[in-house]
Amino acid sequence: MTRYKGGDRVRKGTYWDFKSGNRVDMAGEGILPGDERSKYVRCPPVLVLLSGPVVGLFYVVALPFIALGTILTLAAGKLLTGIVSIVPFGWRPGEAHLGGKRKKQK
């Protein structure tokens, strides 16, 4: 697999921009669309299709950890909200009065 940028002259083949999901099929020699930030990879479509099950397997393995992290984050948020509501003296961590008190106008 070879990497190319937008505007590069390339030969016949299929070029993939994985960041945007664009696929460019070149029937002959031509110039890739886009600018310097567009990065293309030349690889056969069969290789991209075979990588799908591998990415799916990674997702299936990672899904329980993602769910556990979500549950722990929500539980910690509820716990902290409960603790903050118990604290006296009107402590509100979401507010900041960095400018000091306002002076009364005469």
C-alpha positions in Angstrom: 0.0 0.0 0.0 1.4 3.3 -1.1 0.4 6.7 0.3 -0.5 9.7 -1.9 -1.7 13.3 -1.4 -4.4 15.2 -3.3 -3.0 16.7 -6.5 -0.5 13.9 -7.0 -0.3 12.3 -10.5 -1.1 8.6 -10.1 -1.5 5.5 -12.4 -4.5 3.3 -12.9 -6.1 1.8 -9.7 -8.3 2.4 -6.7 -7.4 5.0 -4.2 -9.0 5.4 -0.8 -9.2 8.4 1.6 -10.0 6.7 4.9 -10.5 10.0 6.7 -13.4 11.1 4.6 -14.4 7.7 3.2 -14.0 8.7 -0.4 -12.9 6.2 -3.0 -11.4 7.3 -6.3 -11.2 4.9 -9.3 -8.7 5.8 -11.9 -9.3 4.2 -15.3 -5.9 5.5 -16.5 -3.2 7.9 -15.4 -4.6 11.0 -13.7 -4.5 13.5 -10.8 -6.1 12.8 -7.4 -8.7 15.3 -6.3 -8.3 17.4 -3.2 -5.4 19.4 -1.7 -2.3 18.6 0.4 -4.5 17.6 3.4 -6.3 14.8 1.5 -4.3 11.6 1.9 -5.0 8.6 -0.2 -3.9 5.0 0.0 -3.7 2.7 -3.0 -4.9 -0.7 -2.1 -7.0 -3.4 -3.8 -10.7 -3.4 -3.0 -10.4 -7.0 -1.9 -8.0 -6.0 0.9 -10.5 -3.3 2.1 -13.3 -5.9 2.1 -11.2 -8.4 4.0 -10.3 -5.8 6.7 -14.0 -5.3 7.5 -14.3 -8.5 9.6 -11.1 -7.7 11.5 -12.5 -4.2 12.4 -15.8 -5.9 13.4 -14.0 -8.3 15.6 -12.2 -5.5 17.4 -15.5 -3.7 17.9 -17.1 -6.8 19.4 -14.2 -7.4 21.8 -14.1 -3.7 22.9 -17.9 -3.3 23.3 -18.1 -4.7 26.9 -15.3 -2.4 28.0 -17.0 0.6 26.4 -20.3 -0.3 28.2 -18.5 -0.8 31.5 -16.7 2.6 31.2 -20.1 4.3 30.3 -21.8 2.7 33.4 -18.9 3.7 35.7 -18.9 7.3 34.4 -22.6 7.7 34.8 -22.5 6.2 38.4 -19.6 8.5 39.4 -21.5 11.5 38.0 -24.6 10.6 40.1 -22.5 10.0 43.2 -20.6 13.3 42.9 -23.9 15.1 42.3 -25.3 13.6 45.5 -22.2 14.6 47.5 -22.2 18.1 46.2 -25.8 18.6 47.2 -24.9 17.7 50.8 -22.0 20.1 51.1 -23.1 23.3 53.0 -22.1 26.9 52.3 -23.5 27.0 48.8 -20.4 25.5 47.2 -21.0 25.4 43.4 -18.0 24.1 41.5 -19.6 25.1 38.2 -19.5 28.8 38.9 -16.4 31.1 39.1 -16.4 34.7 40.3 -12.9 35.7 39.2 -13.7 39.3 38.7 -14.4 40.0 42.4 -17.4 41.7 43.8 -19.1 44.4 41.9 -18.8 47.9 43.3 -21.9 49.8 44.0 -22.5 52.8 41.8 -23.0 56.2 43.5 
